[in-house]
Amino acid sequence: MDKTKIGDWVWKGFTVLLSVIVVPCFVWVWEAESRLGSLEHEISDVDENVKKVLSVLEGDSGNDLSDIKVDLELMKRDIQKINSDLRAIRKNYKRK
């Protein structure tokens, strides 16, 4: 064989090998990049929604939390009063 034919076959083999490796890798990278872009878009939407929810919760939660604490204290006092009343009733009932 001629050196030109050998060089030609080597070049053809190299280009085929390159096309078999590079083109699928390019497609794979392109697809991964497009998926990453869509995920970044979705994450930014979710992040905005979370910020909105947190702003609503933070705006209301301070008042609600203090209201709940006050309500719990009042309920504790009421329960203690009911317990003392029940003890008094039991003592009076045992006497009779």
Number of C-alpha atoms within 10 A of each C-alpha: 5 7 8 9 10 11 11 12 12 12 12 12 12 12 13 12 11 11 12 11 11 13 11 11 12 11 11 12 12 12 12 12 12 12 12 12 12 12 12 12 12 12 12 12 12 12 12 12 12 12 12 12 12 13 12 11 12 12 11 11 13 11 11 13 11 11 12 12 12 12 12 12 12 12 12 12 12 12 12 12 12 12 12 12 12 12 12 12 12 11 11 10 9 8 7 5
